[in-house]
Amino acid sequence: MDTHIASTIFLLICFQFLIIANLFILEVHTCACHSSGTITGQAPPPGKCNSADSSACCAEGQVYDIYDCSPPVLRHTKANLTLQSFDRGGDGPPPSECDGRYHNDDELIVALSTGWYDRGKRCLKFINIRGNGRRVRAKVVDECVSSGGCDGGHNYRPPCGNTIVRASKAVWSALGVDETQWNILGIHWSDA
Ligand SMILES: *[C@@H]1O[C@H](CO)[C@@H](O)[C@H](O)[C@H]1NC(C)=O
């Protein structure tokens, strides 16, 4: 089934929901994912956002959208791939949420935006990532929090965004992306 047919079917199901919902005067959030609000960034206390990449830390006064949801997962779900270390002392937060462990940068692993992480339902499951003309299978080990940020609990980092797959170096490498380009890449992913 190609993407077009998949999305058409999804939309049909969605509209069906809407019709039923209207009949019963219910509100449904099945068809779209909207921001659940904003937070205004505060500059991290000195030494509190340890990142070589300064844009990875919250900026004073900057307004960030937060999301409790992500778009529905289809056969080819659009996302942006970003880089993260899951290793001790890496640029990442504490040990991975799924198993409480640190992971080597050589492991094919990812963190998913809050909605896709789905309260841990995808923990230690595999996803297929297509990008740069290649495909790689990677394990979900963490959440990329899109529902909050910019405080101590989130290492003074901005909210993740709701369409993010944060991946280890190994994933970028397996996709054959040149190391100088390991910042953001449009990809499609699906449950493996
Ligand atoms: C990926 O990032 C670009 C640039 O920030 C943005 O325009 C685009 O909408 C993002 N794509 C997805 C699927 O979020």
The ligand as an SDF file (V2000), in Angstrom:
LIG
                    3D

 14 14  0  0  0  0  0  0  0  0999 V2000
   11.4390   19.3330    9.4990 C   0  0  0  0  0  0  0  0  0  0  0  0
   12.1280   20.5390    9.7670 O   0  0  0  0  0  0  0  0  0  0  0  0
   11.8790   21.5630    8.8290 C   0  0  0  0  0  0  0  0  0  0  0  0
   12.7950   22.7190    9.1590 C   0  0  0  0  0  0  0  0  0  0  0  0
   12.7820   23.0330   10.4970 O   0  0  0  0  0  0  0  0  0  0  0  0
   10.4050   21.9230    8.8760 C   0  0  0  0  0  0  0  0  0  0  0  0
   10.1220   22.9430    7.9540 O   0  0  0  0  0  0  0  0  0  0  0  0
    9.5810   20.6790    8.5500 C   0  0  0  0  0  0  0  0  0  0  0  0
    8.2170   20.9680    8.6760 O   0  0  0  0  0  0  0  0  0  0  0  0
    9.9440   19.5440    9.4810 C   0  0  0  0  0  0  0  0  0  0  0  0
    9.2690   18.3290    9.0540 N   0  0  0  0  0  0  0  0  0  0  0  0
    8.5310   17.6060    9.8940 C   0  0  0  0  0  0  0  0  0  0  0  0
    7.9340   16.3680    9.3580 C   0  0  0  0  0  0  0  0  0  0  0  0
    8.3510   17.9430   11.0440 O   0  0  0  0  0  0  0  0  0  0  0  0
  1  2  1  0
  1 10  1  0
  2  3  1  0
  3  4  1  0
  3  6  1  0
  4  5  1  0
  6  7  1  0
  6  8  1  0
  8  9  1  0
  8 10  1  0
 10 11  1  0
 11 12  1  0
 12 13  1  0
 12 14  2  0
M  END
$$$$
